[in-house]
Amino acid sequence: MLEIQRIRTQAEEVVVALTRKRAGHAREAVAQILELDEKRRKILTELEKLRSEMNLAAKSIGQLMQSGKKEEAELAKSASTQAKEQIKSLEEELAAVEPAIQDQLVSLPNVPHTSVPDGREASDNLTVYQNDIQVTFDFPAIPHWELARKHDIIDWELGVKITGAGFPVYKGKGAQLQRALIGFFLDRAGEAGYSEVQPPLVVNAASGFGTGQLPDKEGQMYFINEDNFYLIPTAEVPITNIYRDEILAEDALPVKNCGYTPCFRREAGSYGKDVKGLNRLHQFDKVELVQIVHPEQSYEVLEQMVAHVESLLTALELPFRRLLLCTGDMSFASAKTYDLEVWSAAQGRWLEVSSVSNFETFQSNRLKLRYRDKEKKTQLAHTLNGSALALPRIVASLLENHQQADGSVRIPAALVPYTRFERIG
């Protein structure tokens, strides 16, 4: 959520920036926020004045009664009663104005960083790096879903039987590969200084609001009606909310957490090749990185987090590229996002496996997540997160890019200590 002080002091800059992000209602919303905020501040000023007068009147009534000036005391009581009624009326106005401001604020997305390119859709994203691994075969490449069936390591039909589409069952070496990747990613995160967390898989609405999933992505989350809980779409939500309503010491920054969780998403997206096999699922496993940092360091940290994710892809010997997302393809809460994509040798297309984002103060303002600076003043921290990594498309790319002429799949050397086998098939 944008800070209202920023809107007060930089209204036109905010409108222009939000227009870059295709927020068509930005100018109207900002104008309403400023109007409502001015009304709120006038009400608060008048309330402060009336309450001060009430306190003085209370003292004077007592003094007048003690002095025997009952008539003057009664007049003061009458004036005090009128002031109480005015205060009640103003408090009712304030109770209506504050939610109206909040409604407008939460409708606005985050302001994109100045380095984010303009664009309307994914085709406008900017490729800023691509590694030099190229995968070519002298035999017809087999897609991962056929390889998985051939080696009986993933069963989609069984998942449909048990639950429904988008919930595959991993079997044998498929299940072991999942477990190996989770351990590999968590160990690498630990080596990079992240502290591991095992959070709940369900969250309350306050947590969903804090990280920006609610109300923006409400329809994409599984909802548990009886308890008013949501299944998490990513570990970002519970891990970041550990620090909701907290004031951290400045010297405690950065805070670095990682966590493995299953993730649940109702909206599996598009149709056809985009949802074939492991390309898009309703349930999948992911290791998430979360950092809470000093505002002056957040963009340096963003680059460090991207470098960490790229080191994982390099260790897995996968062809990948890094994209800087344009304004039209960014998430609601992000100020700047890099996507990491791996090449799918059999499908002949790029598959997103990670998003790494800087949210600046957008999440921390919702979370009331602050730090105390050297002058003992509280300031909003910056929050960042990134997938390191999401497993389904990593498994897909491992199967497709490391397949052999005999139909077997080679396991990258860095992963062998975790799988304890060198091949599938």
Contacts in CASP RR format, 6 or more apart in sequence:
PFRMAT RR
TARGET T0000
AUTHOR 0000-0000-0000
METHOD contacts of the structure
MODEL  1
MLEIQRIRTQAEEVVVALTRKRAGHAREAVAQILELDEKRRKILTELEKL
RSEMNLAAKSIGQLMQSGKKEEAELAKSASTQAKEQIKSLEEELAAVEPA
IQDQLVSLPNVPHTSVPDGREASDNLTVYQNDIQVTFDFPAIPHWELARK
HDIIDWELGVKITGAGFPVYKGKGAQLQRALIGFFLDRAGEAGYSEVQPP
LVVNAASGFGTGQLPDKEGQMYFINEDNFYLIPTAEVPITNIYRDEILAE
DALPVKNCGYTPCFRREAGSYGKDVKGLNRLHQFDKVELVQIVHPEQSYE
VLEQMVAHVESLLTALELPFRRLLLCTGDMSFASAKTYDLEVWSAAQGRW
LEVSSVSNFETFQSNRLKLRYRDKEKKTQLAHTLNGSALALPRIVASLLE
NHQQADGSVRIPAALVPYTRFERIG
1 105 0 8 1.000
1 106 0 8 1.000
1 108 0 8 1.000
1 362 0 8 1.000
1 365 0 8 1.000
1 366 0 8 1.000
2 14 0 8 1.000
2 105 0 8 1.000
2 108 0 8 1.000
2 110 0 8 1.000
2 111 0 8 1.000
2 362 0 8 1.000
2 365 0 8 1.000
3 361 0 8 1.000
3 365 0 8 1.000
3 380 0 8 1.000
4 33 0 8 1.000
4 37 0 8 1.000
4 101 0 8 1.000
4 105 0 8 1.000
6 14 0 8 1.000
7 14 0 8 1.000
7 30 0 8 1.000
7 33 0 8 1.000
7 34 0 8 1.000
7 37 0 8 1.000
8 34 0 8 1.000
8 37 0 8 1.000
11 30 0 8 1.000
11 34 0 8 1.000
14 26 0 8 1.000
14 30 0 8 1.000
14 111 0 8 1.000
15 26 0 8 1.000
15 27 0 8 1.000
15 30 0 8 1.000
17 111 0 8 1.000
17 112 0 8 1.000
18 24 0 8 1.000
18 26 0 8 1.000
18 30 0 8 1.000
18 108 0 8 1.000
18 109 0 8 1.000
18 111 0 8 1.000
19 26 0 8 1.000
19 27 0 8 1.000
20 112 0 8 1.000
20 116 0 8 1.000
20 118 0 8 1.000
20 327 0 8 1.000
21 109 0 8 1.000
21 110 0 8 1.000
21 111 0 8 1.000
21 112 0 8 1.000
21 327 0 8 1.000
21 328 0 8 1.000
21 330 0 8 1.000
22 120 0 8 1.000
22 327 0 8 1.000
22 328 0 8 1.000
23 29 0 8 1.000
23 108 0 8 1.000
23 109 0 8 1.000
25 107 0 8 1.000
26 108 0 8 1.000
29 104 0 8 1.000
29 107 0 8 1.000
29 108 0 8 1.000
30 108 0 8 1.000
32 100 0 8 1.000
32 104 0 8 1.000
33 101 0 8 1.000
33 104 0 8 1.000
33 105 0 8 1.000
36 97 0 8 1.000
36 100 0 8 1.000
36 101 0 8 1.000
36 104 0 8 1.000
37 101 0 8 1.000
39 93 0 8 1.000
39 97 0 8 1.000
40 94 0 8 1.000
40 97 0 8 1.000
40 98 0 8 1.000
40 101 0 8 1.000
43 90 0 8 1.000
43 93 0 8 1.000
43 94 0 8 1.000
43 97 0 8 1.000
44 94 0 8 1.000
46 90 0 8 1.000
47 87 0 8 1.000
47 90 0 8 1.000
47 91 0 8 1.000
47 94 0 8 1.000
50 83 0 8 1.000
50 86 0 8 1.000
50 87 0 8 1.000
50 90 0 8 1.000
51 87 0 8 1.000
53 83 0 8 1.000
54 80 0 8 1.000
54 83 0 8 1.000
54 84 0 8 1.000
54 87 0 8 1.000
57 76 0 8 1.000
57 79 0 8 1.000
57 80 0 8 1.000
57 83 0 8 1.000
58 80 0 8 1.000
60 76 0 8 1.000
61 73 0 8 1.000
61 76 0 8 1.000
61 77 0 8 1.000
61 80 0 8 1.000
62 73 0 8 1.000
64 70 0 8 1.000
64 72 0 8 1.000
64 73 0 8 1.000
64 76 0 8 1.000
65 73 0 8 1.000
106 209 0 8 1.000
106 215 0 8 1.000
109 332 0 8 1.000
109 333 0 8 1.000
110 332 0 8 1.000
110 333 0 8 1.000
110 334 0 8 1.000
110 335 0 8 1.000
110 359 0 8 1.000
110 360 0 8 1.000
110 362 0 8 1.000
111 335 0 8 1.000
111 360 0 8 1.000
112 327 0 8 1.000
112 330 0 8 1.000
112 334 0 8 1.000
112 335 0 8 1.000
112 336 0 8 1.000
113 299 0 8 1.000
113 335 0 8 1.000
113 336 0 8 1.000
113 358 0 8 1.000
113 360 0 8 1.000
115 324 0 8 1.000
115 336 0 8 1.000
116 324 0 8 1.000
116 325 0 8 1.000
116 326 0 8 1.000
116 327 0 8 1.000
116 330 0 8 1.000
116 335 0 8 1.000
116 336 0 8 1.000
117 124 0 8 1.000
117 125 0 8 1.000
117 126 0 8 1.000
117 324 0 8 1.000
117 326 0 8 1.000
117 327 0 8 1.000
118 124 0 8 1.000
118 326 0 8 1.000
118 327 0 8 1.000
119 326 0 8 1.000
119 327 0 8 1.000
119 328 0 8 1.000
119 329 0 8 1.000
120 326 0 8 1.000
120 328 0 8 1.000
121 326 0 8 1.000
121 328 0 8 1.000
121 329 0 8 1.000
122 329 0 8 1.000
124 326 0 8 1.000
124 328 0 8 1.000
124 329 0 8 1.000
125 323 0 8 1.000
125 324 0 8 1.000
125 325 0 8 1.000
125 326 0 8 1.000
125 329 0 8 1.000
125 339 0 8 1.000
126 323 0 8 1.000
126 324 0 8 1.000
126 326 0 8 1.000
127 321 0 8 1.000
127 322 0 8 1.000
127 323 0 8 1.000
128 322 0 8 1.000
128 323 0 8 1.000
128 324 0 8 1.000
128 338 0 8 1.000
129 310 0 8 1.000
129 321 0 8 1.000
129 322 0 8 1.000
130 319 0 8 1.000
130 320 0 8 1.000
130 321 0 8 1.000
130 322 0 8 1.000
131 310 0 8 1.000
131 313 0 8 1.000
131 314 0 8 1.000
131 319 0 8 1.000
131 320 0 8 1.000
131 321 0 8 1.000
133 317 0 8 1.000
133 318 0 8 1.000
133 319 0 8 1.000
133 320 0 8 1.000
134 319 0 8 1.000
135 319 0 8 1.000
135 343 0 8 1.000
135 345 0 8 1.000
135 401 0 8 1.000
137 345 0 8 1.000
137 403 0 8 1.000
137 405 0 8 1.000
138 405 0 8 1.000
139 405 0 8 1.000
141 345 0 8 1.000
141 346 0 8 1.000
141 400 0 8 1.000
141 403 0 8 1.000
142 150 0 8 1.000
142 346 0 8 1.000
142 400 0 8 1.000
142 403 0 8 1.000
142 407 0 8 1.000
143 276 0 8 1.000
143 277 0 8 1.000
143 346 0 8 1.000
143 347 0 8 1.000
143 400 0 8 1.000
144 277 0 8 1.000
144 278 0 8 1.000
144 344 0 8 1.000
144 346 0 8 1.000
144 395 0 8 1.000
144 396 0 8 1.000
144 397 0 8 1.000
144 399 0 8 1.000
144 400 0 8 1.000
145 154 0 8 1.000
145 156 0 8 1.000
145 276 0 8 1.000
145 277 0 8 1.000
145 278 0 8 1.000
147 399 0 8 1.000
147 400 0 8 1.000
147 403 0 8 1.000
147 407 0 8 1.000
147 409 0 8 1.000
148 154 0 8 1.000
148 174 0 8 1.000
148 277 0 8 1.000
148 399 0 8 1.000
150 407 0 8 1.000
151 173 0 8 1.000
151 409 0 8 1.000
151 424 0 8 1.000
151 425 0 8 1.000
152 171 0 8 1.000
152 172 0 8 1.000
153 170 0 8 1.000
153 171 0 8 1.000
153 172 0 8 1.000
153 173 0 8 1.000
153 174 0 8 1.000
153 175 0 8 1.000
153 177 0 8 1.000
153 424 0 8 1.000
154 168 0 8 1.000
154 169 0 8 1.000
154 170 0 8 1.000
154 171 0 8 1.000
154 174 0 8 1.000
154 278 0 8 1.000
155 168 0 8 1.000
155 169 0 8 1.000
155 171 0 8 1.000
156 165 0 8 1.000
156 166 0 8 1.000
156 168 0 8 1.000
156 169 0 8 1.000
156 277 0 8 1.000
158 169 0 8 1.000
159 166 0 8 1.000
159 167 0 8 1.000
159 168 0 8 1.000
159 169 0 8 1.000
160 166 0 8 1.000
160 167 0 8 1.000
162 169 0 8 1.000
165 268 0 8 1.000
165 282 0 8 1.000
166 268 0 8 1.000
166 280 0 8 1.000
166 281 0 8 1.000
166 282 0 8 1.000
166 283 0 8 1.000
167 281 0 8 1.000
167 282 0 8 1.000
167 283 0 8 1.000
168 277 0 8 1.000
168 278 0 8 1.000
168 281 0 8 1.000
170 177 0 8 1.000
170 178 0 8 1.000
173 419 0 8 1.000
173 421 0 8 1.000
173 424 0 8 1.000
173 425 0 8 1.000
174 395 0 8 1.000
174 424 0 8 1.000
176 419 0 8 1.000
176 420 0 8 1.000
176 421 0 8 1.000
177 395 0 8 1.000
177 398 0 8 1.000
177 411 0 8 1.000
177 419 0 8 1.000
177 424 0 8 1.000
178 285 0 8 1.000
178 391 0 8 1.000
178 395 0 8 1.000
179 418 0 8 1.000
180 415 0 8 1.000
180 418 0 8 1.000
180 419 0 8 1.000
180 420 0 8 1.000
181 389 0 8 1.000
181 391 0 8 1.000
181 394 0 8 1.000
181 395 0 8 1.000
181 415 0 8 1.000
181 418 0 8 1.000
182 260 0 8 1.000
182 285 0 8 1.000
182 287 0 8 1.000
182 391 0 8 1.000
183 260 0 8 1.000
183 418 0 8 1.000
184 312 0 8 1.000
184 315 0 8 1.000
184 414 0 8 1.000
184 415 0 8 1.000
184 418 0 8 1.000
185 260 0 8 1.000
185 287 0 8 1.000
185 312 0 8 1.000
185 388 0 8 1.000
185 389 0 8 1.000
186 196 0 8 1.000
186 258 0 8 1.000
186 259 0 8 1.000
186 260 0 8 1.000
186 287 0 8 1.000
188 308 0 8 1.000
188 311 0 8 1.000
188 312 0 8 1.000
188 315 0 8 1.000
188 388 0 8 1.000
189 196 0 8 1.000
189 258 0 8 1.000
189 259 0 8 1.000
189 287 0 8 1.000
189 289 0 8 1.000
189 308 0 8 1.000
189 388 0 8 1.000
190 196 0 8 1.000
190 258 0 8 1.000
192 256 0 8 1.000
192 308 0 8 1.000
193 256 0 8 1.000
194 256 0 8 1.000
194 257 0 8 1.000
194 258 0 8 1.000
194 289 0 8 1.000
195 256 0 8 1.000
195 257 0 8 1.000
195 258 0 8 1.000
196 257 0 8 1.000
196 258 0 8 1.000
196 259 0 8 1.000
197 239 0 8 1.000
197 242 0 8 1.000
197 257 0 8 1.000
197 258 0 8 1.000
197 259 0 8 1.000
198 259 0 8 1.000
198 260 0 8 1.000
198 261 0 8 1.000
199 232 0 8 1.000
199 235 0 8 1.000
199 238 0 8 1.000
199 239 0 8 1.000
199 242 0 8 1.000
199 259 0 8 1.000
199 261 0 8 1.000
200 232 0 8 1.000
200 238 0 8 1.000
201 231 0 8 1.000
201 232 0 8 1.000
201 238 0 8 1.000
201 261 0 8 1.000
201 262 0 8 1.000
201 264 0 8 1.000
202 224 0 8 1.000
202 227 0 8 1.000
202 229 0 8 1.000
202 230 0 8 1.000
202 231 0 8 1.000
202 232 0 8 1.000
203 229 0 8 1.000
203 230 0 8 1.000
203 232 0 8 1.000
203 237 0 8 1.000
203 238 0 8 1.000
203 241 0 8 1.000
204 228 0 8 1.000
204 229 0 8 1.000
204 230 0 8 1.000
205 214 0 8 1.000
205 228 0 8 1.000
205 230 0 8 1.000
206 241 0 8 1.000
206 244 0 8 1.000
207 237 0 8 1.000
207 238 0 8 1.000
207 241 0 8 1.000
207 244 0 8 1.000
208 214 0 8 1.000
208 230 0 8 1.000
208 237 0 8 1.000
208 241 0 8 1.000
209 215 0 8 1.000
209 366 0 8 1.000
210 240 0 8 1.000
210 241 0 8 1.000
210 244 0 8 1.000
210 363 0 8 1.000
210 366 0 8 1.000
210 367 0 8 1.000
211 236 0 8 1.000
211 237 0 8 1.000
211 240 0 8 1.000
211 241 0 8 1.000
211 333 0 8 1.000
211 363 0 8 1.000
211 366 0 8 1.000
211 367 0 8 1.000
212 332 0 8 1.000
212 333 0 8 1.000
212 362 0 8 1.000
212 363 0 8 1.000
212 366 0 8 1.000
213 220 0 8 1.000
213 221 0 8 1.000
213 230 0 8 1.000
213 233 0 8 1.000
213 237 0 8 1.000
214 221 0 8 1.000
214 230 0 8 1.000
216 332 0 8 1.000
216 333 0 8 1.000
217 233 0 8 1.000
217 332 0 8 1.000
219 266 0 8 1.000
219 267 0 8 1.000
220 233 0 8 1.000
220 265 0 8 1.000
220 266 0 8 1.000
220 267 0 8 1.000
221 230 0 8 1.000
221 231 0 8 1.000
221 233 0 8 1.000
221 264 0 8 1.000
221 265 0 8 1.000
221 266 0 8 1.000
222 230 0 8 1.000
222 231 0 8 1.000
222 264 0 8 1.000
222 265 0 8 1.000
222 266 0 8 1.000
223 229 0 8 1.000
223 230 0 8 1.000
223 231 0 8 1.000
224 230 0 8 1.000
224 231 0 8 1.000
231 264 0 8 1.000
232 238 0 8 1.000
232 261 0 8 1.000
232 263 0 8 1.000
232 264 0 8 1.000
233 263 0 8 1.000
233 264 0 8 1.000
233 265 0 8 1.000
234 261 0 8 1.000
234 263 0 8 1.000
234 286 0 8 1.000
234 288 0 8 1.000
234 385 0 8 1.000
234 387 0 8 1.000
235 259 0 8 1.000
235 260 0 8 1.000
235 261 0 8 1.000
235 263 0 8 1.000
235 286 0 8 1.000
235 287 0 8 1.000
235 288 0 8 1.000
235 290 0 8 1.000
236 288 0 8 1.000
236 290 0 8 1.000
236 385 0 8 1.000
236 386 0 8 1.000
238 261 0 8 1.000
239 257 0 8 1.000
239 259 0 8 1.000
239 288 0 8 1.000
239 290 0 8 1.000
239 385 0 8 1.000
240 290 0 8 1.000
240 292 0 8 1.000
240 363 0 8 1.000
240 367 0 8 1.000
240 383 0 8 1.000
240 385 0 8 1.000
241 367 0 8 1.000
242 257 0 8 1.000
243 255 0 8 1.000
243 292 0 8 1.000
243 367 0 8 1.000
243 369 0 8 1.000
244 367 0 8 1.000
244 368 0 8 1.000
244 369 0 8 1.000
245 367 0 8 1.000
245 368 0 8 1.000
245 369 0 8 1.000
246 369 0 8 1.000
246 370 0 8 1.000
247 370 0 8 1.000
247 371 0 8 1.000
247 372 0 8 1.000
247 378 0 8 1.000
248 255 0 8 1.000
248 292 0 8 1.000
248 369 0 8 1.000
248 370 0 8 1.000
248 371 0 8 1.000
248 372 0 8 1.000
248 381 0 8 1.000
249 371 0 8 1.000
249 372 0 8 1.000
250 294 0 8 1.000
250 371 0 8 1.000
250 372 0 8 1.000
250 373 0 8 1.000
250 374 0 8 1.000
252 371 0 8 1.000
253 292 0 8 1.000
253 293 0 8 1.000
253 294 0 8 1.000
253 297 0 8 1.000
253 371 0 8 1.000
253 381 0 8 1.000
254 291 0 8 1.000
254 292 0 8 1.000
254 293 0 8 1.000
254 294 0 8 1.000
254 297 0 8 1.000
254 301 0 8 1.000
255 291 0 8 1.000
255 292 0 8 1.000
255 293 0 8 1.000
256 289 0 8 1.000
256 290 0 8 1.000
256 291 0 8 1.000
257 289 0 8 1.000
257 290 0 8 1.000
257 291 0 8 1.000
258 287 0 8 1.000
258 288 0 8 1.000
258 289 0 8 1.000
258 290 0 8 1.000
258 388 0 8 1.000
259 287 0 8 1.000
259 288 0 8 1.000
260 285 0 8 1.000
260 286 0 8 1.000
260 287 0 8 1.000
260 288 0 8 1.000
261 285 0 8 1.000
261 286 0 8 1.000
261 288 0 8 1.000
262 283 0 8 1.000
262 284 0 8 1.000
262 285 0 8 1.000
262 286 0 8 1.000
263 283 0 8 1.000
263 284 0 8 1.000
263 285 0 8 1.000
263 286 0 8 1.000
263 390 0 8 1.000
264 282 0 8 1.000
264 283 0 8 1.000
265 281 0 8 1.000
265 282 0 8 1.000
266 282 0 8 1.000
268 275 0 8 1.000
268 280 0 8 1.000
268 281 0 8 1.000
268 282 0 8 1.000
269 275 0 8 1.000
269 280 0 8 1.000
270 280 0 8 1.000
273 279 0 8 1.000
273 347 0 8 1.000
273 349 0 8 1.000
274 280 0 8 1.000
276 347 0 8 1.000
277 396 0 8 1.000
278 392 0 8 1.000
278 393 0 8 1.000
278 395 0 8 1.000
278 396 0 8 1.000
279 351 0 8 1.000
279 392 0 8 1.000
279 393 0 8 1.000
279 396 0 8 1.000
281 392 0 8 1.000
284 390 0 8 1.000
284 391 0 8 1.000
284 392 0 8 1.000
285 390 0 8 1.000
285 391 0 8 1.000
285 392 0 8 1.000
286 387 0 8 1.000
286 389 0 8 1.000
286 390 0 8 1.000
286 391 0 8 1.000
287 387 0 8 1.000
287 388 0 8 1.000
287 389 0 8 1.000
288 385 0 8 1.000
288 386 0 8 1.000
288 387 0 8 1.000
288 388 0 8 1.000
289 305 0 8 1.000
289 308 0 8 1.000
289 356 0 8 1.000
289 385 0 8 1.000
289 386 0 8 1.000
289 387 0 8 1.000
289 388 0 8 1.000
290 383 0 8 1.000
290 384 0 8 1.000
290 385 0 8 1.000
290 386 0 8 1.000
291 301 0 8 1.000
291 305 0 8 1.000
291 383 0 8 1.000
291 384 0 8 1.000
291 385 0 8 1.000
292 364 0 8 1.000
292 369 0 8 1.000
292 381 0 8 1.000
292 382 0 8 1.000
292 383 0 8 1.000
293 301 0 8 1.000
293 381 0 8 1.000
293 382 0 8 1.000
293 383 0 8 1.000
293 384 0 8 1.000
294 371 0 8 1.000
294 381 0 8 1.000
294 382 0 8 1.000
295 360 0 8 1.000
295 361 0 8 1.000
295 379 0 8 1.000
295 380 0 8 1.000
295 381 0 8 1.000
295 382 0 8 1.000
297 382 0 8 1.000
298 358 0 8 1.000
298 360 0 8 1.000
298 382 0 8 1.000
298 384 0 8 1.000
299 336 0 8 1.000
299 358 0 8 1.000
301 358 0 8 1.000
301 384 0 8 1.000
302 336 0 8 1.000
302 338 0 8 1.000
302 356 0 8 1.000
302 357 0 8 1.000
302 358 0 8 1.000
302 384 0 8 1.000
305 356 0 8 1.000
305 384 0 8 1.000
305 386 0 8 1.000
305 388 0 8 1.000
306 322 0 8 1.000
306 338 0 8 1.000
306 340 0 8 1.000
306 356 0 8 1.000
308 388 0 8 1.000
309 340 0 8 1.000
309 354 0 8 1.000
309 356 0 8 1.000
309 386 0 8 1.000
309 387 0 8 1.000
309 388 0 8 1.000
309 389 0 8 1.000
310 320 0 8 1.000
310 322 0 8 1.000
310 340 0 8 1.000
312 388 0 8 1.000
312 389 0 8 1.000
313 320 0 8 1.000
313 340 0 8 1.000
313 342 0 8 1.000
313 353 0 8 1.000
313 389 0 8 1.000
315 412 0 8 1.000
315 414 0 8 1.000
315 415 0 8 1.000
316 394 0 8 1.000
316 398 0 8 1.000
316 412 0 8 1.000
316 414 0 8 1.000
316 415 0 8 1.000
317 401 0 8 1.000
317 402 0 8 1.000
317 412 0 8 1.000
317 414 0 8 1.000
318 342 0 8 1.000
318 343 0 8 1.000
318 394 0 8 1.000
318 397 0 8 1.000
318 398 0 8 1.000
318 401 0 8 1.000
319 342 0 8 1.000
319 343 0 8 1.000
319 401 0 8 1.000
320 340 0 8 1.000
320 341 0 8 1.000
320 342 0 8 1.000
320 343 0 8 1.000
320 353 0 8 1.000
321 340 0 8 1.000
321 341 0 8 1.000
321 343 0 8 1.000
321 350 0 8 1.000
322 338 0 8 1.000
322 339 0 8 1.000
322 340 0 8 1.000
322 341 0 8 1.000
323 338 0 8 1.000
323 339 0 8 1.000
323 340 0 8 1.000
323 341 0 8 1.000
324 336 0 8 1.000
324 337 0 8 1.000
324 338 0 8 1.000
325 334 0 8 1.000
325 336 0 8 1.000
325 337 0 8 1.000
325 338 0 8 1.000
325 339 0 8 1.000
330 336 0 8 1.000
330 337 0 8 1.000
331 337 0 8 1.000
331 355 0 8 1.000
331 357 0 8 1.000
333 357 0 8 1.000
333 359 0 8 1.000
333 362 0 8 1.000
333 363 0 8 1.000
334 357 0 8 1.000
334 358 0 8 1.000
334 359 0 8 1.000
334 362 0 8 1.000
335 357 0 8 1.000
335 358 0 8 1.000
335 359 0 8 1.000
335 360 0 8 1.000
335 362 0 8 1.000
336 357 0 8 1.000
336 358 0 8 1.000
337 355 0 8 1.000
337 356 0 8 1.000
337 357 0 8 1.000
337 358 0 8 1.000
338 355 0 8 1.000
338 356 0 8 1.000
338 357 0 8 1.000
339 352 0 8 1.000
339 354 0 8 1.000
339 355 0 8 1.000
339 356 0 8 1.000
340 352 0 8 1.000
340 353 0 8 1.000
340 354 0 8 1.000
340 355 0 8 1.000
340 356 0 8 1.000
340 389 0 8 1.000
341 350 0 8 1.000
341 351 0 8 1.000
341 352 0 8 1.000
341 353 0 8 1.000
342 350 0 8 1.000
342 351 0 8 1.000
342 353 0 8 1.000
342 393 0 8 1.000
342 394 0 8 1.000
342 397 0 8 1.000
342 401 0 8 1.000
343 349 0 8 1.000
343 350 0 8 1.000
343 351 0 8 1.000
343 397 0 8 1.000
343 401 0 8 1.000
344 350 0 8 1.000
344 351 0 8 1.000
344 396 0 8 1.000
344 397 0 8 1.000
344 400 0 8 1.000
344 401 0 8 1.000
345 397 0 8 1.000
345 400 0 8 1.000
345 401 0 8 1.000
345 403 0 8 1.000
346 400 0 8 1.000
346 403 0 8 1.000
347 400 0 8 1.000
351 393 0 8 1.000
351 396 0 8 1.000
351 397 0 8 1.000
352 393 0 8 1.000
353 387 0 8 1.000
353 389 0 8 1.000
353 390 0 8 1.000
353 393 0 8 1.000
353 394 0 8 1.000
353 397 0 8 1.000
354 386 0 8 1.000
354 387 0 8 1.000
354 388 0 8 1.000
354 389 0 8 1.000
354 390 0 8 1.000
355 386 0 8 1.000
355 387 0 8 1.000
356 384 0 8 1.000
356 385 0 8 1.000
356 386 0 8 1.000
356 387 0 8 1.000
357 384 0 8 1.000
357 385 0 8 1.000
357 386 0 8 1.000
358 382 0 8 1.000
358 384 0 8 1.000
359 382 0 8 1.000
359 383 0 8 1.000
359 384 0 8 1.000
359 385 0 8 1.000
360 382 0 8 1.000
360 383 0 8 1.000
361 380 0 8 1.000
361 381 0 8 1.000
361 382 0 8 1.000
362 383 0 8 1.000
363 369 0 8 1.000
363 383 0 8 1.000
364 370 0 8 1.000
364 380 0 8 1.000
364 381 0 8 1.000
364 382 0 8 1.000
364 383 0 8 1.000
365 380 0 8 1.000
367 383 0 8 1.000
369 380 0 8 1.000
369 381 0 8 1.000
369 383 0 8 1.000
370 378 0 8 1.000
370 379 0 8 1.000
370 380 0 8 1.000
370 381 0 8 1.000
371 378 0 8 1.000
371 379 0 8 1.000
371 381 0 8 1.000
372 378 0 8 1.000
372 379 0 8 1.000
373 379 0 8 1.000
398 409 0 8 1.000
398 411 0 8 1.000
398 412 0 8 1.000
399 409 0 8 1.000
399 424 0 8 1.000
402 409 0 8 1.000
402 410 0 8 1.000
402 411 0 8 1.000
402 412 0 8 1.000
403 409 0 8 1.000
403 410 0 8 1.000
404 410 0 8 1.000
404 423 0 8 1.000
407 425 0 8 1.000
408 423 0 8 1.000
408 424 0 8 1.000
408 425 0 8 1.000
409 423 0 8 1.000
409 424 0 8 1.000
409 425 0 8 1.000
410 422 0 8 1.000
410 423 0 8 1.000
411 419 0 8 1.000
411 421 0 8 1.000
411 422 0 8 1.000
411 423 0 8 1.000
411 424 0 8 1.000
416 422 0 8 1.000
END
